[in-house]
Amino acid sequence: MKKKLLSVLLCVAMAATTVLVGCGDSNNSKSGGDSSNGGAASGDENTLTVWCWDPAFNIYAMEEAAKEYQKDHPDVTVNVVETPWDDVQTKLTTAATSGKYDTLPDIFLMQDNAFQKNVISYPDAFTDLTDSKIDFSQFAEGKTAYSVVDGKNYGVPFDNGAVIACYRTDILEEAGYTVDDFTDITWSEYIEKGKDILAKTGKPLLSCVAGESDVITMMLQSTGSSLFDDEGNPDMVDNEALKKVMETYQELIETGVMVEVNDWDQYVGTMTNSTVAGTINGCWIMGSIQTAEDQSGKWAITNMPKMEGVDGATNYSNNGGSSWAITSNCKNVELAEDFMASTFAGSVSFYETILPSSGALATYLPAGDSDAYAKPSEFFGGDAVFAKITEFAGKVPSNNTGVYYYEARDAVGTAITNIVNGADIDSELQKAQDTVNFAMEQ
């Protein structure tokens, strides 16, 4: 839901787009399409019914993909049914547990963090795309991994959740730094410079919502480690990378380099009200930052700090994003695969079209070399931020999510709250792992 709001903020041309769609066009794509049958696949082999949820973002992207495809396939209809993410999950669960897969559409969008959980839990609802004409090597490996189960591809990557570190260049300058001083650095260097900036300007470098695990999971994925092992078992106790992450988080709080706030609105407010000198999050955070129009030209982005002392650690991670799935109820899988291969998995011009209006950054790597992605951003100091973020996405290590990823994230969020209040790290990680094991045994 956060991302939905942020994408709305990113969409500078949403109103114009909505008007065009509402008026209808000569193509056969539909927004808010036929839902008289619950939005299920129609049975017409030339119609693809699609569930997704954001008119300004993924619905707009799907409609533009339909227009792109219909240039060479005018007889194909794409029926886009606006379906909130929570409803997608509920309808999928209901279909799978009742065995009524005919209630599903041909294609739906799925949150990346929930993809493996649903494929593992409801394998009969998904189409294996491993041997399709979709070239998965053209996507960032870390992104594609979210929808891979047992070595098989079940999802077509869509939006980019590559992590970026954003800095207020005017505040850095006040303390004698530039964004280059924060590029390719370690967390130890980040904390030392953060303490100096705090002393000179009174502003922390970073903020986050207390009790949430986003900062922890971003740090952990950047090391190439996960909360689960390759077999899907909880991997928290004796996970040296995770312990190092917890120690670093604790130090960020104790030094005042990072401050915790109570909710999302307060978190965004720390940036728009200039009470912090930066943030680290998925690239979609740019939408929230850009609501502070008076700060245009005062922000810059670079990669996140690296966890030193951990083998395989990088300056890259991911937070958020989604991928497309073709369901087992699809009546023309060959058409659905060709549609995906020709648009989301094969057309740079398509991504160039949707970028200005939706802010939808691709994980389709060839798009990163296009002219649209090379366009400088005035807000971010004239930097070609879209190309930079696409490059970052290609360097993100994979993350094992599994069935109980959300339970594990919550358990780690509770653990870090207790650790910040003085609890022992090893004991809290043991409690977190016990909590997840208990959930898995139910």
N, C-alpha and C positions, 0 to 999 in steps of 0.2 A: 504494500500500500504506500509505503514511503516513496518507492520508486515511481509509482503512478503519479503522485503529486509532483515529484521533481521533473518528470518528463513533461508534465503539463507546463511547468514553469519554463522549460527549455523551448517550448514550441512557440516561436514568435509568429508563426503564420497559421496557427490552429484555426482561428475564426474563418479565414479565407478558405482553408481546406474543407472545413465542415460545410460551408455554404455550397461549395462545388459538389461535394458528395450528396448533400441533401437534395440538390437540384437534379441529381441523376446525371449520367453522362451516356455517351454512345457505347461505352463498353459494358460488359456483362458482369462487373463486380458490384456487390451490394454491401452497404454498411447497414448494421442493424437488420440484417437479412431475414429471410423466412425462418421464424422460430415456432411456427404452428405445430411442428412435430417435436418440439423441445430442442430444436436445433440439431437434430440427428442428420446423418448423411441421407441424401434424398433417394438414392438408388439409381439416379440418372448418371450414366457413366461419363457424361461430359460436364458434370457439376461437381465441384469440390466445396463442401461445407466446412467452414473453419471457425473455431472458437478462439477468441482472444479478447482482451479486456480494456484497452485504453484507446479511445478515439483519436487522441492526439499523437499516439506513439505507435503501438504495434498494429492497431486496426488500420491506421493510415498507411503503415508500411505494407501490410498485406494487400490493401487495395491498390497501391502503386505497383506491387508485384504482379497483381492480376492484370493491370493495364499493360505492363511490360510483356507478359506472356501472351496476352490476347493480340498483340501485334502480328504474331505468326500463327496464333490459334484462335481465330475469332469465334469459333463455335463453342469455346469453353467458358463456362460460368463459374465464378468464384463467389460463393454465398457466405459473407462474413457475418457471423452472429455475435454481437457483443455479449460476452459472458464473463462476469467478474472472476478473478483468479480463485477465490474461495468456492465459487460455484463450479468451476472446472474440476477442482479437487473433489468436491462432494458428489458431482455427477459421475465422475470416473469411479469413485469408491462404490457408489450405488450400483453402477453397471457391472462392476467386477464381482461384487459380493452376491448379486442376484443372478449373474450369468446372462444378463440382457445387454450384450454388447451392441445390439442394433440401436441403442439409444445414443451411441457416440457419433460424433461427426467424422469426417474424413481426416481432418487435421486439427490438432489443438496446440496451443502454446503452453509451455510448462516452465515453472520456476526451476532454475538449474539445481538449487539445493534440494529440490523435491524429486528430481528426475530419477535418480537411481532407486530411491525408496519406492517409487511407484512401479518401475519396471520389475524390481525384485518381488514386490508384493502382488502385482497384477500382470504377470508376463503375457497373458493371453490378450491383453488390451492393446498391445503394441506390435508394430511391424518392424522386423529386423531389416535395417537399411545397409548392413555391412557390404553386401555385394551389389548394391544399387549403382546407378551411374553418378551418384554424388561423390565428389572427390574430397574426402575429409582431410587430406593432406594440405589443402589450401586454407585450413582454419588453424588458429592457435591451438596447440596440443592441449594446453591446460584447460581451455574452454571446451573442447570436444570431449574431454575426459568426463565431464559431468554427466553425459548421457551414454556412457559406455558401461556395459555390464557383461562380465565374463568375456571380454574381448570383442563384444559385438556392439555396433553402433545403432542406437535407437533414436537419436535426435539430430536435427540440423541446427547448428548454432545460429543464434540471432544476435541479440544486443550485447554490447561490450560492458563488462564490469571490472575491467582492469583498474588496479589501484593506482591512484596518483597522489603525490604529496603537493599540496597547494600552499603557497607562501605569500604574505603581503610584503611586496618588495620595498615599500616605503618604511615599514617597521624594521625590516632587516637592515636597510640602509642606515636608519637611525642608530642601530647598534654596531654598524661597521661591517655588515655582511651583504652578500649577493646570493641569488638563488644557486649560482655555481658552487658556493660553499656547502650546499646541501644536496648536491648531486653525487651519486655513487658513494655515499657515506655509510658508516655503521651506526647502530643505535647508540653506542657509547659516545661517538662524536656528536650525534644529534642531541644527546642529553647535556653534554658539556657546553655546546653552543647555545642550547636552550636556556641553561642556567644563566649564561652571560646576557642573553637577550632579555630575560626576565629581570635581571638586576638593572639593566640600562633603560628598559622601556616600561617595566611593570606588567608586561603581557606574556602569558604562557604561549608556548608554541602550538599547543594541541588541546582539544577538548573531546569528551566522549560522554555517552549516556551511562550512568552508573548501573552496574549489574548486567549490562549487555556485553556480548562476547565478540562483537565485530572486530575491535582492535586486536584481540587475542587471535582470532582465526585468520585475520590478514597476516599478522606476524608469522603464525605457524605455517601457513601455506607458502609463504615466501622462503621458508627453509626447505621445502619439499616434504615436510612431515604432515601428518594428519591426526585427527582424533581417533581414527580407526586404522587397523592394519589392512593388508591386501585381502584378508579373508573376511573382513567385516567385523572383526572383534574390537572392542574398545581398547585403545592404545594410549592411555594416560599415565598410568603408573610406570615409573622408570623410563618415561619418554623424555630424554634429555633435552630435546628441542623445545618441548612444551614447558618443561621446568624453566628453561632459560627465558622463554617468553613471559612466563608468570613473574620471574624475578625482574625482568626489564619493565613490565607494566607497573610493578610495585615501586620501582625506582623513579619512574616517570611521575607517579603521584607524590612520592615523598619529597622529590626535589621541586615540585611545583611546576615542572615543565609541562605537565598535562593536568587539566582540571576535569573533574566529573560534574555533570549536570543531571537534572532529574528526568528530562524527557527530550523528545526529538526537537520540539519547538525551541527549547532553550539551547539545544546544541546548535541549531541553525543560527539562532540569535547571537551566539558568541562570535560568529563570522560576520554577519551582516551589521552587528553593532560594534565591530572592531575591538572586541575585548580579548581576542586571541590573535596570534600572528600567523596562524595557518591551520590546516587540517590534513588528515590522511584518510582517504575513503575511496570507494568505487568512483569511476569517472563521472557517473551520473550526478555526483555532488556539485559539479559545475553549475547545474541548473539553479540550485539554491544560492550559490555564491553570487551568480549573476543577477539575482533580484536586487542586490545592492548596487544600483546603477551608478551611484556617486563614487563607487570604488573601481570603476572601469579604468584599466591601464595600470592598476596597482597590484595585480595578482600575477603570479607566474607558477607554472607547474614543472615538476621533475619527478624522478622515481623515488620510491620510499627507501628508508634506511634498511641496511642488511644486518642480520643477526650474526655477530662475529662469534667464532668458536663453535660453529655448527657446520659440519660437512654438508656441502651442497646448497648452502644458503645463498639467496639471490636478493636483488633489490626490486623484486616484482611479485605481485600477488593479485588476487581477484576478490571482489565482494559484490554479489548480486549478478543479475543477468538471467536470460531465459533462452529456451531452444524449442524448435518445432518438432512435433511427433506426428507420424502417420499412424492412424489407429488400425486395429484389426477389422474394423467395420468399413474400411474404405473399399468402395466397390470397384475402383479402378486404380490400383496401386501403381501401375506403370505410368498413368497420367500424373498422379500425385508426385512420384519421384521425378518425373521429367519437369514438372512445374518447379519443384524445389531446386533441381539441378540447373535450371535456366534462369533462376532469379536469386534467391538468397544464397545459393551455393555456386553461382556462376556468372553474375552480371555486375561488373564494376559500375556501369552507367546507372543501374538500379540504385545502388548505394549512394551514388552522387546525387540522385534525384531526391532521396528521402532525407539526406543529411541536413540540408538547410532548414527544412520545415519541422522535422521531428527531433533533430539532435540524435538520431539513432546511429550510434557508432558501430561499425561492423567489426566482427572478428574474422571476416573473410579477408585474408591477408593481402590479396592483390588490390583491394580497395584503398589500402593505405598509401599506395603510390600514385593515386589519381590527383588531378588538379584540384578537385573540391576539397580533398583532405589536406592539401598543401596550402590552402588559403589561410593567411594570417588571421589571428583573432585579436581584435583591438582591445577587448576586455583583458585578455591575458598577455598584454605587453607586446602584441604583434607576433607572437610565436605561432607556429603551425601546430597547434595543440592536437588536432584530430590525427594527423599523421604520427605524431609522437606517441599518442595513446595506443594507436593500432600497433606500433612497434613494441610498446610495453606488453601488449596482450600476447604477442608471439613469444614472450620470454617467461610467462607465468608457469610455475611448476604445477603439476596435477594435484588434485585433492580427492582423497577417498571419502565419500559422504555416506553411502549406505542407507539402510532403512531407518536408523535411529539418530540421524545427524542432528535434527532439531533438539532431541532430548539431550544429546551430548553438548550442544551449544549452551543450552539452559544450565546444565550441570556445571559447566566451566564458568559460566557467568556468576553462578552462586559461589563457586570456589574463589574467584578473584575478589568478590565482595568481602568474603571472610578473610582472605589473605591481606587485603588492604587494611583491614581492621585488626591485624596482628596475628592471625592464625598461621599455623605451619604449612608450608607449601606442599610437602610430601603427604601430609595427612589429608589436606583438602583434595589433592588429586586422587588419593585412594577413595575418598567419599564420592567424588564425582564419578569415578569408574564403577563403584558399587551401585550408584544410582542408575547408571545406564544398564549395567548388567541386570539389575532388578526389573527394569522396564522391558528388557529383551526376553525375560523369562515369563512375562505375563501372557 
